[in-house]
Amino acid sequence: MSTPQKVNLTEKFGLFAEHWTPKVVGEVNGQQVKLVKLVGEFVWHAHEDEDELFLVARGVLRMRFRDGDVRLEEGELIVVPRGVEHLPVAETEETWIMLVEPASTVNTGNAGGERTVTELERL
């Protein structure tokens, strides 16, 4: 078995420019660690079978829920439980997010649509 390699988040975020297109940078027990750059508002959606962890690496994220919002700044995270409808909104020009979620998670959850990413690139 080879020695595990470290991941430099700033370096990995520098490898892509697309928004709302998660990139896989690691895996842990069936969970994928993904990086995504956000601009503006996503779509309302839920994941019936998966929890999601959002960690803000740069910028500000407002996670909207039907019963209120949670504002996250750099270094803060939130876990969105399965089945909870949410709407990620980047409050800064560009917000960088690290996600930890099951490999089966589709970015748009039950909403589908043109922002759905089916093939995830590995960095």
N, CA, C and O of each residue as an XYZ file, in Angstrom:
492
protein
N       0.843     -1.173      0.000
C       0.000      0.000      0.000
C       0.894      1.242      0.000
O       1.888      1.297      0.723
N       0.538      2.227     -0.805
C       1.352      3.428     -0.905
C       1.012      4.426      0.206
O      -0.058      4.366      0.813
N       1.936      5.328      0.450
C       1.748      6.360      1.461
C       0.666      7.335      1.015
O       0.701      7.806     -0.121
N      -0.298      7.650      1.883
C      -1.345      8.612      1.515
C      -0.729      9.973      1.185
O       0.279     10.369      1.770
N      -1.340     10.669      0.256
C      -0.866     11.984     -0.177
C      -1.760     13.080      0.393
O      -2.976     12.912      0.492
N      -1.160     14.184      0.760
C      -1.937     15.310      1.255
C      -2.639     16.003      0.092
O      -2.232     15.870     -1.063
N      -3.693     16.739      0.410
C      -4.441     17.511     -0.578
C      -4.368     18.971     -0.152
O      -4.765     19.317      0.960
N      -3.863     19.823     -1.032
C      -3.821     21.255     -0.783
C      -5.070     21.862     -1.416
O      -5.177     21.923     -2.640
N      -6.015     22.311     -0.586
C      -7.293     22.797     -1.103
C      -7.131     24.004     -2.028
O      -7.785     24.072     -3.069
N      -6.274     24.950     -1.667
C      -6.081     26.131     -2.509
C      -5.566     25.727     -3.883
O      -6.022     26.245     -4.902
N      -4.622     24.807     -3.905
C      -4.078     24.314     -5.176
C      -5.173     23.636     -6.005
O      -5.293     23.891     -7.203
N      -5.954     22.790     -5.381
C      -7.013     22.072     -6.100
C      -8.087     23.027     -6.619
O      -8.550     22.876     -7.749
N      -8.491     24.018     -5.801
C      -9.468     25.004     -6.278
C      -8.917     25.774     -7.472
O      -9.689     26.216     -8.323
N      -7.604     25.944     -7.554
C      -6.981     26.652     -8.663
C      -6.976     25.884     -9.969
O      -6.639     26.443    -11.013
N      -7.345     24.607     -9.931
C      -7.325     23.774    -11.142
C      -8.588     23.856    -11.985
O      -8.641     23.292    -13.077
N      -9.612     24.557    -11.487
C     -10.850     24.641    -12.263
C     -11.522     25.995    -12.071
O     -11.294     26.687    -11.079
N     -12.357     26.356    -13.046
C     -13.044     27.651    -13.010
C     -14.565     27.504    -13.038
O     -15.278     28.454    -12.714
N     -15.070     26.335    -13.417
C     -16.512     26.138    -13.547
C     -17.219     26.325    -12.208
O     -16.668     26.047    -11.143
N     -18.442     26.800    -12.298
C     -19.268     26.983    -11.111
C     -20.337     25.897    -11.054
O     -20.823     25.429    -12.084
N     -20.690     25.507     -9.840
C     -21.749     24.525     -9.578
C     -21.424     23.147    -10.167
O     -22.331     22.367    -10.453
N     -20.127     22.847    -10.348
C     -19.699     21.566    -10.908
C     -18.705     20.914     -9.944
O     -17.505     21.174    -10.037
N     -19.178     20.076     -9.023
C     -18.296     19.482     -8.013
C     -17.179     18.635     -8.627
O     -17.368     17.963     -9.642
N     -16.006     18.686     -7.979
C     -14.830     17.896     -8.362
C     -14.438     17.030     -7.169
O     -14.414     17.513     -6.037
N     -14.137     15.779     -7.408
C     -13.772     14.844     -6.333
C     -12.270     14.949     -6.046
O     -11.444     14.865     -6.954
N     -11.933     15.136     -4.745
C     -10.522     15.198     -4.362
C     -10.141     14.100     -3.371
O      -8.976     13.991     -2.988
N     -11.112     13.285     -2.952
C     -10.803     12.197     -2.033
C     -12.034     11.369     -1.713
O     -13.163     11.750     -2.022
N     -11.787     10.227     -1.085
C     -12.875      9.342     -0.657
C     -12.567      8.794      0.721
O     -11.418      8.488      1.038
N     -13.613      8.674      1.544
C     -13.483      8.169      2.908
C     -14.691      7.284      3.204
O     -15.803      7.793      3.351
N     -14.494      5.982      3.292
C     -15.564      5.054      3.681
C     -16.866      5.265      2.904
O     -17.937      5.358      3.506
N     -16.783      5.342      1.593
C     -17.981      5.504      0.774
C     -18.454      6.938      0.634
O     -19.415      7.210     -0.086
N     -17.790      7.851      1.314
C     -18.095      9.281      1.206
C     -17.090      9.919      0.251
O     -15.919      9.541      0.233
N     -17.545     10.875     -0.532
C     -16.628     11.604     -1.395
C     -16.385     12.991     -0.812
O     -17.293     13.625     -0.273
N     -15.152     13.444     -0.930
C     -14.780     14.806     -0.582
C     -14.734     15.562     -1.910
O     -13.965     15.221     -2.808
N     -15.576     16.598     -2.015
C     -15.717     17.318     -3.278
C     -15.449     18.795     -3.059
O     -15.700     19.334     -1.982
N     -14.935     19.441     -4.096
C     -14.755     20.883     -4.097
C     -15.661     21.468     -5.164
O     -15.821     20.896     -6.242
N     -16.252     22.610     -4.854
C     -17.144     23.259     -5.812
C     -17.064     24.769     -5.612
O     -16.989     25.261     -4.486
N     -17.081     25.487     -6.725
C     -17.123     26.950     -6.699
C     -18.550     27.382     -6.990
O     -19.182     26.893     -7.926
N     -19.051     28.308     -6.174
C     -20.432     28.768     -6.303
C     -20.472     30.250     -6.665
O     -19.669     31.049     -6.184
N     -21.424     30.591     -7.521
C     -21.724     31.990     -7.838
C     -23.239     32.105     -7.869
O     -23.910     31.346     -8.568
N     -23.777     33.052     -7.114
C     -25.218     33.266     -7.122
C     -25.977     32.165     -6.406
O     -25.517     31.603     -5.412
N     -27.158     31.876     -6.942
C     -28.111     30.974     -6.305
C     -28.189     29.655     -7.058
O     -28.105     29.634     -8.286
N     -28.350     28.547     -6.328
C     -28.492     27.223     -6.938
C     -29.969     26.943     -7.169
O     -30.677     27.816     -7.670
N     -30.457     25.761     -6.824
C     -31.870     25.409     -6.954
C     -32.335     24.796     -5.636
O     -31.552     24.162     -4.929
N     -33.620     24.988     -5.308
C     -34.190     24.312     -4.150
C     -34.164     22.816     -4.425
O     -34.572     22.376     -5.499
N     -33.687     22.032     -3.463
C     -33.651     20.582     -3.624
C     -33.469     19.905     -2.273
O     -33.170     20.552     -1.269
N     -33.654     18.596     -2.271
C     -33.400     17.771     -1.088
C     -32.770     16.469     -1.556
O     -32.877     16.094     -2.724
N     -32.122     15.797     -0.641
C     -31.541     14.482     -0.898
C     -32.235     13.520      0.056
O     -32.017     13.575      1.266
N     -33.055     12.656     -0.475
C     -33.874     11.776      0.365
C     -33.059     10.793      1.192
O     -33.472     10.422      2.291
N     -31.896     10.361      0.677
C     -31.143      9.314      1.356
C     -29.763      9.730      1.847
O     -29.055      8.917      2.441
N     -29.366     10.974      1.612
C     -28.002     11.376      1.954
C     -27.967     12.672      2.767
O     -28.683     13.629      2.472
N     -27.111     12.677      3.804
C     -26.769     13.906      4.499
C     -25.645     14.564      3.695
O     -24.922     13.891      2.961
N     -25.503     15.900      3.841
C     -24.428     16.617      3.159
C     -23.716     17.542      4.138
O     -24.358     18.219      4.941
N     -22.396     17.568      4.070
C     -21.611     18.496      4.859
C     -21.058     19.560      3.916
O     -20.421     19.235      2.913
N     -21.301     20.825      4.236
C     -20.782     21.970      3.481
C     -19.792     22.713      4.367
O     -20.160     23.141      5.461
N     -18.548     22.878      3.929
C     -17.550     23.656      4.647
C     -17.119     24.804      3.745
O     -16.729     24.584      2.599
N     -17.189     26.022      4.257
C     -16.819     27.195      3.460
C     -15.305     27.394      3.542
O     -14.759     27.669      4.610
N     -14.640     27.251      2.397
C     -13.194     27.453      2.319
C     -12.851     28.901      1.987
O     -11.820     29.411      2.427
N     -13.704     29.562      1.217
C     -13.506     30.969      0.864
C     -14.863     31.601      0.581
O     -15.720     30.991     -0.058
N     -15.050     32.808      1.053
C     -16.287     33.518      0.768
C     -17.339     33.323      1.845
O     -17.037     32.969      2.984
N     -18.592     33.567      1.449
C     -19.724     33.463      2.368
C     -20.847     32.693      1.688
O     -21.181     32.962      0.534
N     -21.423     31.745      2.396
C     -22.526     30.937      1.896
C     -23.755     31.187      2.761
O     -23.675     31.156      3.989
N     -24.874     31.431      2.124
C     -26.149     31.472      2.838
C     -26.893     30.194      2.455
O     -27.205     29.972      1.285
N     -27.171     29.363      3.453
C     -27.949     28.155      3.207
C     -29.385     28.492      3.575
O     -29.706     28.738      4.738
N     -30.230     28.499      2.575
C     -31.632     28.814      2.813
C     -32.395     27.525      3.076
O     -32.191     26.509      2.412
N     -33.273     27.596      4.055
C     -34.186     26.514      4.382
C     -35.590     27.097      4.351
O     -35.740     28.317      4.417
N     -36.595     26.289      4.255
C     -37.974     26.781      4.190
C     -38.379     27.525      5.465
O     -39.291     28.352      5.441
N     -37.697     27.228      6.579
C     -38.067     27.880      7.840
C     -37.009     28.865      8.343
O     -37.047     29.267      9.506
N     -36.065     29.258      7.480
C     -35.052     30.235      7.885
C     -33.728     30.000      7.182
O     -33.544     28.981      6.516
N     -32.807     30.941      7.329
C     -31.501     30.880      6.673
C     -30.390     30.714      7.699
O     -30.538     31.085      8.863
N     -29.261     30.144      7.239
C     -28.047     30.064      8.042
C     -26.923     30.645      7.192
O     -26.697     30.204      6.065
N     -26.215     31.643      7.738
C     -25.111     32.292      7.029
C     -23.804     31.691      7.527
O     -23.555     31.629      8.731
N     -22.969     31.246      6.582
C     -21.696     30.602      6.920
C     -20.542     31.400      6.331
O     -20.561     31.781      5.161
N     -19.539     31.643      7.166
C     -18.335     32.334      6.724
C     -17.189     31.344      6.632
O     -17.337     30.179      7.000
N     -16.044     31.808      6.140
C     -14.874     30.949      5.974
C     -14.558     30.190      7.256
O     -14.533     30.760      8.347
N     -14.316     28.885      7.098
C     -13.982     28.040      8.232
C     -15.182     27.478      8.964
O     -15.014     26.737      9.934
N     -16.384     27.806      8.531
C     -17.589     27.287      9.175
C     -18.220     26.204      8.296
O     -18.051     26.195      7.077
N     -18.947     25.297      8.941
C     -19.607     24.233      8.198
C     -21.015     24.015      8.704
O     -21.386     24.434      9.800
N     -21.787     23.344      7.863
C     -23.143     22.952      8.229
C     -23.393     21.564      7.654
O     -22.915     21.236      6.568
N     -24.139     20.758      8.386
C     -24.575     19.461      7.894
C     -26.070     19.582      7.604
O     -26.864     19.905      8.488
N     -26.435     19.318      6.357
C     -27.843     19.331      5.956
C     -28.328     17.884      6.004
O     -27.866     17.050      5.226
N     -29.255     17.583      6.912
C     -29.741     16.209      7.032
C     -30.548     15.762      5.798
O     -31.166     16.572      5.108
N     -30.518     14.485      5.558
C     -31.302     13.911      4.450
C     -32.751     14.345      4.559
O     -33.315     14.452      5.647
N     -33.333     14.592      3.393
C     -34.744     14.949      3.341
C     -35.053     16.412      3.583
O     -36.199     16.824      3.406
N     -34.067     17.223      3.985
C     -34.306     18.637      4.273
C     -34.076     19.463      3.001
O     -32.991     19.455      2.418
N     -35.125     20.171      2.594
C     -35.018     21.006      1.398
C     -34.134     22.216      1.704
O     -34.264     22.850      2.751
N     -33.229     22.522      0.765
C     -32.293     23.621      0.977
C     -31.929     24.280     -0.353
O     -32.114     23.717     -1.432
N     -31.405     25.494     -0.225
C     -31.009     26.293     -1.389
C     -29.697     26.997     -1.059
O     -29.703     27.974     -0.310
N     -28.565     26.521     -1.603
C     -27.290     27.199     -1.377
C     -27.220     28.495     -2.195
O     -27.586     28.525     -3.370
N     -26.739     29.564     -1.545
C     -26.588     30.855     -2.207
C     -25.214     31.415     -1.858
O     -24.892     31.579     -0.682
N     -24.405     31.709     -2.870
C     -23.108     32.358     -2.645
C     -23.353     33.840     -2.432
O     -23.917     34.513     -3.295
N     -22.933     34.344     -1.291
C     -23.134     35.763     -0.992
C     -21.974     36.623     -1.460
O     -22.100     37.845     -1.537
N     -20.853     36.002     -1.770
C     -19.707     36.742     -2.282
C     -19.592     36.474     -3.778
O     -20.273     35.597     -4.310
N     -18.743     37.218     -4.445
C     -18.593     37.071     -5.897
C     -18.373     35.615     -6.290
O     -18.955     35.133     -7.261
N     -17.534     34.920     -5.534
C     -17.322     33.488     -5.750
C     -17.063     32.866     -4.388
O     -16.230     33.355     -3.625
N     -17.770     31.794     -4.084
C     -17.618     31.104     -2.807
C     -17.090     29.701     -3.077
O     -17.578     29.007     -3.969
N     -16.092     29.289     -2.305
C     -15.498     27.964     -2.454
C     -16.000     27.073     -1.325
O     -15.940     27.441     -0.152
N     -16.494     25.903     -1.695
C     -17.086     24.966     -0.738
C     -16.411     23.601     -0.848
O     -16.115     23.126     -1.944
N     -16.174     22.981      0.305
C     -15.791     21.581      0.344
C     -17.013     20.813      0.828
O     -17.603     21.158      1.852
N     -17.389     19.781      0.099
C     -18.524     18.935      0.441
C     -18.024     17.565      0.884
O     -17.026     17.067      0.363
N     -18.706     16.965      1.833
C     -18.488     15.563      2.173
C     -19.865     14.924      2.139
O     -20.766     15.301      2.888
N     -20.007     13.952      1.254
C     -21.310     13.317      1.056
C     -21.117     11.948      0.411
O     -20.069     11.690     -0.181
N     -22.116     11.065      0.516
C     -21.999      9.750     -0.102
C     -21.733      9.864     -1.610
O     -22.195     10.800     -2.263
N     -20.993      8.913     -2.139
C     -20.665      8.908     -3.565
C     -21.928      8.890     -4.427
O     -21.889      9.320     -5.580
N     -23.033      8.407     -3.892
C     -24.287      8.315     -4.657
C     -25.012      9.655     -4.794
O     -25.983      9.748     -5.545
N     -24.564     10.687     -4.089
C     -25.280     11.966     -4.058
C     -25.218     12.691     -5.400
O     -24.139     12.897     -5.955
N     -26.372     13.070     -5.906
C     -26.483     13.875     -7.121
C     -26.634     15.320     -6.676
O     -27.443     15.613     -5.795
N     -25.869     16.227     -7.271
C     -25.811     17.608     -6.777
C     -27.163     18.307     -6.710
O     -27.375     19.129     -5.818
N     -28.075     18.014     -7.613
C     -29.385     18.670     -7.611
C     -30.451     17.855     -6.886
O     -31.622     18.234     -6.889
N     -30.068     16.752     -6.269
C     -31.002     15.951     -5.488
C     -32.257     15.598     -6.256
O     -32.190     15.088     -7.374
N     -33.418     15.874     -5.644
C     -34.703     15.521     -6.253
C     -35.177     16.546     -7.272
O     -36.224     16.351     -7.889
N     -34.430     17.640     -7.466
C     -34.859     18.697     -8.397
C     -34.508     18.394     -9.845
O     -35.249     18.769    -10.754
N     -33.376     17.713    -10.071
C     -32.937     17.468    -11.440
C     -32.670     18.777    -12.169
O     -32.418     19.803    -11.536
N     -32.724     18.745    -13.492
C     -32.571     19.963    -14.264
C     -31.207     20.127    -14.906
O     -30.357     19.239    -14.842
N     -31.018     21.277    -15.525
C     -29.822     21.532    -16.332
C     -28.543     21.646    -15.512
O     -27.457     21.520    -16.078
N     -28.621     21.874    -14.231
C     -27.418     21.972    -13.395
C     -26.977     20.619    -12.827
O     -25.992     20.550    -12.091
N     -27.690     19.558    -13.160
C     -27.320     18.235    -12.669
C     -26.008     17.791    -13.303
O     -25.835     17.859    -14.520
N     -25.091     17.337    -12.462
C     -23.801     16.825    -12.922
C     -23.796     15.321    -12.673
O     -23.892     14.871    -11.531
N     -23.681     14.543    -13.760
C     -23.726     13.084    -13.618
C     -22.337     12.450    -13.598
O     -22.149     11.413    -12.961
N     -21.375     13.040    -14.269
C     -20.004     12.520    -14.296
C     -19.103     13.493    -13.548
O     -18.889     14.617    -14.003
N     -18.572     13.067    -12.400
C     -17.726     13.947    -11.609
C     -16.258     13.755    -11.983
O     -15.756     12.633    -12.051
N     -15.595     14.862    -12.218
C     -14.166     14.854    -12.512
C     -13.393     14.673    -11.209
O     -13.783     15.193    -10.164
N     -12.279     13.916    -11.289
C     -11.392     13.745    -10.139
C     -10.164     14.611    -10.355
O      -9.549     14.596    -11.422
N      -9.821     15.362     -9.326
C      -8.628     16.220     -9.411
C      -7.451     15.575     -8.706
O      -6.362     16.149     -8.672
